[in-house]
Amino acid sequence: MTRRIALLGATGSIGTQAVEVVARYPQLGQIVSLAATGSRPQLLAQQAESTGASTVAISDSANADAVRTQLRARGLNPRLLVGPDAVETVAGELSGGGDGSGDVVLNAVTGSVGLRPTLAALASGARLALANKESLVAGGELVTAAAGPGQLLPVDSEHTAIAQCLAGVRPEAIDALVVTASGGPFRGRSRAELGEVTPAQALNHPTWNMGRVITTNSATMVNKALEVIEAAWLFNLPLERVEVVVHPQSIVHSMVRLVDGATIAELSPPDMRHAIGWALAYPEKLPGLSRPSDFTQAQSWDFLPLDEDAFPAIRIARAAHARGGVAMACYNAANEEAVDAFHEGRLSFTGIVDLLADVLADPALPQPATLTVDAIAAAEAWARSRARELIGAAQ
């Protein structure tokens, strides 16, 4: 039986590369469902045509007619789901044994809206290839409780690297995880030098080609902060045992330090298709998936400490995680508002992370007695509202 694949966030950077990987390796299965906001109707219709997907889901109703038009222009008539629950519906329709066997849901949705689809996919028993780090950041306790053994696999260069380093390593042998960071486009700058950064400069990442939110988050180091929290949940380690080192070449994607002092590293030229293919094919390997390192050529790699004075995002996230509850959900939601404000010219670059600290310091930050999806959603709504108030007051 051919494995079925549901691709959420199909028209984003991870989604488009996933379509390429599945087309190149048909043994992975067939993409039967595509989900997106619908903001790129022509691309979504092209993907439906190339994959033969029988279901297309659009979360933004305003884009439904444009997608219908593009589908009809290609003679396609897939089942079309529209509305805020469409992606969650698609995520929960496949099946598996609850242990990562059977069908696969690749969640590449951007933002905390990916949490409900993540939980729906886990409830279905299908394997979840998770590129939506916000699911674990905002709802790590819920996600890890819902996941069966082997059911949740990361789609991220850092966490894929850690998972491969940990193959055959007993938990008691682990001293710490070392997550690498490129340092983004502003590595080496002081906080004072970051004050006049423009949106165009923030989007000029030296290594990776990503969407607006993730690229901006990489420039502020918020993306690395989210990855640190994600690593703690994925690999069941206390946050103080997840470290960060700046590695500008982005060749060593992360490392595991063992209790005997040895360190295991995973390395390859930067290419997200490696992480995508690893999660979709696990535990098999896809031959020729990405370009290997060429050690016949002279090269050198740098490893530098993180300047937390210039880039305090990770320190703020660690404090929020230690606080527990919905604090990290508020961190993430406030950041999404801050990134939008920055690109609209309403907030400075350094103001992004400053805003996160201000929102988290607010005594009105919610403290629900029980962590639920609804409690997380309510906390995020509060954080977005408070962030907008602070942004408005600063203008």
PLY file of the C-alpha trace (Angstrom):
ply
format ascii 1.0
element vertex 395
property float x
property float y
property float z
element edge 394
property int vertex1
property int vertex2
end_header
0.00 0.00 0.00
1.32 3.43 -0.96
1.89 5.74 1.97
-0.31 8.82 1.84
1.13 12.25 2.63
-0.70 15.38 3.73
1.31 18.55 3.19
0.33 21.52 5.36
1.82 24.89 4.43
2.30 23.61 0.91
3.19 26.90 -0.77
5.84 28.01 1.74
9.57 27.35 1.57
9.43 23.94 3.29
6.25 22.94 1.44
7.60 23.65 -2.03
10.81 21.74 -1.29
8.78 18.83 0.11
6.89 18.59 -3.18
10.24 18.41 -4.98
11.55 15.69 -2.64
8.46 13.48 -3.01
8.51 13.88 -6.79
12.15 12.84 -6.86
11.64 9.84 -4.55
8.28 8.24 -5.40
8.98 5.45 -2.91
8.08 7.96 -0.17
4.41 7.77 -1.17
1.88 10.12 -2.72
0.85 13.59 -1.66
-2.93 13.27 -1.38
-3.71 16.51 0.45
-2.40 20.06 0.13
-3.18 22.79 2.63
-2.25 26.47 2.52
-3.64 29.92 3.15
-4.49 30.19 -0.54
-2.52 33.43 -0.89
-0.53 31.91 -3.77
-3.38 30.39 -5.82
-1.40 29.73 -8.96
1.33 27.84 -7.12
-1.21 25.84 -5.10
-3.02 24.84 -8.30
0.28 23.89 -9.92
1.08 21.68 -6.93
-2.35 20.04 -7.11
-1.73 19.28 -10.75
1.80 17.93 -10.31
1.02 15.80 -7.24
-2.47 14.62 -8.20
-3.69 15.58 -4.73
-7.36 14.72 -4.23
-7.91 17.34 -1.49
-6.95 21.01 -1.35
-7.54 22.99 1.85
-7.50 26.78 2.14
-7.52 28.44 5.53
-8.18 31.98 4.25
-11.71 32.07 2.79
-10.94 35.30 0.93
-8.59 33.37 -1.38
-10.97 30.49 -2.16
-12.35 31.89 -5.42
-8.87 32.59 -6.78
-7.81 29.02 -6.03
-10.99 27.62 -7.63
-10.29 29.63 -10.77
-6.73 28.36 -11.00
-7.80 24.77 -10.44
-10.50 24.93 -13.11
-8.06 26.50 -15.56
-6.06 23.28 -15.26
-9.10 21.01 -15.53
-8.81 19.97 -11.87
-11.68 19.29 -9.51
-10.26 18.15 -6.16
-12.26 18.24 -2.95
-11.90 21.81 -1.72
-12.02 22.61 2.01
-12.22 26.27 2.99
-12.04 28.10 6.31
-10.04 28.27 9.55
-10.70 24.59 10.37
-9.74 23.29 6.91
-6.08 22.63 7.69
-6.92 20.87 10.95
-9.44 18.66 9.10
-6.84 17.60 6.55
-4.28 16.93 9.28
-6.60 14.49 11.05
-7.80 12.48 8.06
-4.86 10.14 7.56
-4.05 7.13 9.71
-1.31 5.10 11.29
-0.45 2.87 14.19
0.35 5.71 16.57
4.03 4.76 16.40
5.04 6.59 13.25
3.96 3.83 10.87
1.46 4.38 8.09
0.62 7.76 6.60
2.54 11.01 7.07
1.47 14.57 7.85
4.13 17.19 7.17
3.18 20.32 9.10
5.03 23.27 7.55
2.48 25.90 8.57
4.06 29.10 9.92
3.00 30.35 13.34
1.06 29.08 16.33
-1.96 28.34 14.13
-0.10 25.09 13.47
-0.82 23.73 16.96
-4.34 22.42 16.31
-3.28 20.62 13.07
-0.33 19.13 14.97
-2.60 17.67 17.63
-5.08 16.45 14.99
-2.30 14.63 13.15
-1.05 12.98 16.33
-4.58 11.90 17.25
-4.93 10.21 13.84
-1.93 7.98 14.55
-0.08 9.13 11.43
3.57 10.08 11.54
4.00 13.81 12.10
6.94 15.42 10.32
6.98 18.70 12.21
8.40 21.85 10.67
6.02 24.06 12.67
8.23 24.74 15.69
5.56 26.97 17.25
3.51 23.86 18.05
6.13 22.79 20.57
6.97 26.30 21.69
3.36 27.17 22.56
2.03 23.74 23.40
4.99 21.46 24.06
3.34 19.82 27.05
0.23 18.94 25.03
2.15 17.82 21.94
4.61 15.54 23.70
1.81 13.97 25.75
-0.16 13.23 22.58
2.74 11.74 20.59
3.31 8.00 20.51
6.84 6.50 20.42
8.46 7.34 17.09
5.43 9.30 15.89
6.91 12.81 16.07
9.92 13.65 13.90
11.41 17.13 13.47
11.88 18.86 10.13
14.59 21.33 11.00
18.29 21.19 10.26
19.25 21.54 13.94
16.84 19.00 15.40
17.30 16.53 12.58
21.02 16.75 13.28
20.54 16.11 17.00
18.26 13.13 16.31
20.93 11.58 14.08
23.68 12.26 16.61
21.60 10.52 19.27
21.14 7.32 17.27
22.29 4.52 19.58
23.09 6.90 22.46
21.51 6.03 25.81
19.78 8.95 27.57
22.06 8.74 30.57
25.08 9.25 28.29
23.92 12.71 27.18
25.54 15.71 28.85
24.10 18.49 26.68
22.71 19.38 23.26
24.60 22.09 21.39
22.40 23.91 18.88
24.30 25.86 16.23
23.26 29.29 14.94
24.56 31.03 11.84
24.38 34.36 13.66
22.21 35.79 10.88
23.08 38.89 8.85
24.09 40.96 11.89
26.58 38.67 13.59
29.25 40.71 15.37
27.21 43.89 15.64
26.58 45.56 18.98
23.10 46.44 20.18
23.76 50.11 19.35
24.64 49.14 15.78
21.36 47.24 15.39
19.16 50.26 16.07
18.94 51.41 12.44
18.50 48.00 10.79
15.94 48.08 7.96
13.49 45.33 6.94
15.41 44.76 3.70
18.62 44.23 5.65
16.90 41.85 8.07
15.67 39.72 5.17
19.16 39.35 3.70
20.13 36.10 5.45
23.65 34.90 4.53
22.83 31.19 4.43
19.17 30.24 4.27
16.33 31.25 1.93
13.20 31.40 4.10
9.95 33.34 4.41
9.60 36.80 5.95
8.75 35.71 9.49
11.42 33.04 9.87
14.10 35.15 8.19
13.36 38.10 10.48
13.32 35.76 13.47
16.74 34.50 12.44
18.06 38.06 12.35
16.77 38.79 15.89
17.77 35.29 17.12
14.15 34.66 18.09
14.17 31.70 15.70
17.08 30.18 17.61
15.26 30.85 20.87
12.28 28.88 19.57
14.59 26.08 18.47
16.17 25.86 21.92
12.73 25.43 23.50
11.77 22.94 20.80
14.90 20.87 21.44
14.14 20.62 25.14
10.67 19.22 24.39
11.72 16.94 21.53
14.58 15.30 23.38
13.16 15.46 26.91
16.00 17.43 28.49
15.94 20.35 30.93
16.49 23.66 29.18
19.79 24.35 30.95
21.22 21.37 29.05
20.46 22.90 25.66
23.27 25.27 24.64
23.80 27.59 21.67
26.97 28.29 19.71
27.36 30.61 16.72
28.68 28.79 13.64
28.61 31.13 10.62
29.32 28.48 7.97
26.15 26.48 8.83
27.92 23.22 8.05
27.73 21.65 11.52
24.00 21.68 12.11
24.13 20.74 15.79
26.02 18.56 18.24
25.56 16.29 21.25
28.11 16.39 24.07
28.39 13.15 26.02
29.17 12.68 29.71
32.63 11.31 28.92
33.61 14.59 27.22
33.21 13.41 23.61
31.06 15.40 21.20
29.12 13.98 18.24
28.37 16.38 15.37
26.23 16.13 12.24
27.38 18.12 9.25
26.45 18.75 5.64
26.18 21.71 3.29
23.07 23.75 4.19
20.05 22.29 2.39
16.60 21.91 3.97
15.80 19.02 1.66
18.00 16.90 3.90
15.80 17.52 6.94
12.61 17.04 4.90
13.78 13.79 3.34
15.11 12.47 6.64
11.72 12.84 8.32
9.70 11.51 5.39
11.93 8.47 4.81
12.84 7.61 8.43
14.42 5.21 9.28
15.59 4.75 5.68
18.03 7.02 3.88
17.39 8.60 0.48
20.49 8.21 -1.74
21.81 11.43 -3.19
19.29 13.55 -1.29
21.68 16.46 -0.81
25.20 17.40 -1.80
27.81 15.84 0.51
30.68 17.72 2.10
33.80 17.81 -0.05
36.84 17.25 2.15
39.24 17.40 -0.80
38.85 21.19 -0.59
40.54 23.24 2.14
38.02 24.76 4.51
37.73 26.05 8.05
34.82 26.40 10.47
34.30 28.90 13.24
32.49 28.49 16.54
31.77 31.63 18.53
29.93 32.43 21.76
26.56 34.14 21.45
26.49 37.85 22.33
23.40 37.90 24.55
23.68 41.64 25.15
23.11 42.36 21.47
20.77 39.40 20.99
18.82 38.75 24.23
15.99 36.76 22.61
17.27 33.39 23.85
17.72 34.61 27.42
14.16 35.98 27.45
12.81 32.69 26.06
14.63 30.65 28.69
13.01 32.73 31.42
9.59 32.34 29.81
10.02 28.57 29.54
11.05 28.37 33.19
7.91 30.29 34.10
5.83 27.63 32.33
2.15 27.70 31.50
1.37 29.97 28.56
4.41 32.26 28.86
6.10 30.87 25.75
2.83 31.05 23.83
2.70 34.75 24.74
6.36 35.15 23.70
5.65 33.70 20.29
2.39 35.56 19.71
3.89 38.91 20.71
6.81 38.25 18.39
4.51 37.67 15.43
2.89 41.05 16.08
6.30 42.68 16.51
7.63 41.29 13.22
4.60 42.65 11.34
5.03 46.05 13.00
8.75 46.11 12.11
8.07 45.45 8.43
5.33 48.07 8.42
7.70 50.68 9.84
5.96 50.92 13.22
8.70 49.31 15.32
12.48 49.34 15.26
14.56 46.21 14.84
15.74 46.20 18.46
12.18 47.04 19.48
11.09 43.55 18.44
12.85 41.76 21.29
12.30 44.64 23.71
8.57 44.21 23.12
8.76 40.52 24.05
10.37 41.41 27.38
7.71 44.04 28.07
4.80 41.71 27.29
6.22 38.94 29.48
6.83 41.37 32.34
3.20 42.49 32.36
1.51 41.39 35.62
-1.69 40.73 33.66
-0.07 37.87 31.70
-2.55 34.95 31.90
-1.92 32.09 34.28
-4.51 29.39 33.49
-4.94 26.63 36.05
-4.93 23.98 33.32
-3.05 24.09 30.03
-5.44 23.46 27.13
-5.56 24.50 23.49
-8.26 27.03 24.32
-6.18 28.44 27.19
-3.22 28.81 24.85
-5.38 30.53 22.23
-6.77 32.93 24.83
-3.27 33.74 26.09
-2.05 34.37 22.56
-4.97 36.71 21.93
-4.08 38.62 25.10
-0.41 38.82 24.08
-1.25 40.08 20.60
-3.55 42.74 22.03
-1.01 43.84 24.61
1.74 43.92 21.97
-0.36 46.14 19.72
-1.07 48.48 22.63
2.63 48.80 23.43
3.54 49.33 19.78
0.90 52.03 19.45
2.00 53.77 22.63
5.60 53.91 21.43
4.79 55.72 18.18
0 1
1 2
2 3
3 4
4 5
5 6
6 7
7 8
8 9
9 10
10 11
11 12
12 13
13 14
14 15
15 16
16 17
17 18
18 19
19 20
20 21
21 22
22 23
23 24
24 25
25 26
26 27
27 28
28 29
29 30
30 31
31 32
32 33
33 34
34 35
35 36
36 37
37 38
38 39
39 40
40 41
41 42
42 43
43 44
44 45
45 46
46 47
47 48
48 49
49 50
50 51
51 52
52 53
53 54
54 55
55 56
56 57
57 58
58 59
59 60
60 61
61 62
62 63
63 64
64 65
65 66
66 67
67 68
68 69
69 70
70 71
71 72
72 73
73 74
74 75
75 76
76 77
77 78
78 79
79 80
80 81
81 82
82 83
83 84
84 85
85 86
86 87
87 88
88 89
89 90
90 91
91 92
92 93
93 94
94 95
95 96
96 97
97 98
98 99
99 100
100 101
101 102
102 103
103 104
104 105
105 106
106 107
107 108
108 109
109 110
110 111
111 112
112 113
113 114
114 115
115 116
116 117
117 118
118 119
119 120
120 121
121 122
122 123
123 124
124 125
125 126
126 127
127 128
128 129
129 130
130 131
131 132
132 133
133 134
134 135
135 136
136 137
137 138
138 139
139 140
140 141
141 142
142 143
143 144
144 145
145 146
146 147
147 148
148 149
149 150
150 151
151 152
152 153
153 154
154 155
155 156
156 157
157 158
158 159
159 160
160 161
161 162
162 163
163 164
164 165
165 166
166 167
167 168
168 169
169 170
170 171
171 172
172 173
173 174
174 175
175 176
176 177
177 178
178 179
179 180
180 181
181 182
182 183
183 184
184 185
185 186
186 187
187 188
188 189
189 190
190 191
191 192
192 193
193 194
194 195
195 196
196 197
197 198
198 199
199 200
200 201
201 202
202 203
203 204
204 205
205 206
206 207
207 208
208 209
209 210
210 211
211 212
212 213
213 214
214 215
215 216
216 217
217 218
218 219
219 220
220 221
221 222
222 223
223 224
224 225
225 226
226 227
227 228
228 229
229 230
230 231
231 232
232 233
233 234
234 235
235 236
236 237
237 238
238 239
239 240
240 241
241 242
242 243
243 244
244 245
245 246
246 247
247 248
248 249
249 250
250 251
251 252
252 253
253 254
254 255
255 256
256 257
257 258
258 259
259 260
260 261
261 262
262 263
263 264
264 265
265 266
266 267
267 268
268 269
269 270
270 271
271 272
272 273
273 274
274 275
275 276
276 277
277 278
278 279
279 280
280 281
281 282
282 283
283 284
284 285
285 286
286 287
287 288
288 289
289 290
290 291
291 292
292 293
293 294
294 295
295 296
296 297
297 298
298 299
299 300
300 301
301 302
302 303
303 304
304 305
305 306
306 307
307 308
308 309
309 310
310 311
311 312
312 313
313 314
314 315
315 316
316 317
317 318
318 319
319 320
320 321
321 322
322 323
323 324
324 325
325 326
326 327
327 328
328 329
329 330
330 331
331 332
332 333
333 334
334 335
335 336
336 337
337 338
338 339
339 340
340 341
341 342
342 343
343 344
344 345
345 346
346 347
347 348
348 349
349 350
350 351
351 352
352 353
353 354
354 355
355 356
356 357
357 358
358 359
359 360
360 361
361 362
362 363
363 364
364 365
365 366
366 367
367 368
368 369
369 370
370 371
371 372
372 373
373 374
374 375
375 376
376 377
377 378
378 379
379 380
380 381
381 382
382 383
383 384
384 385
385 386
386 387
387 388
388 389
389 390
390 391
391 392
392 393
393 394
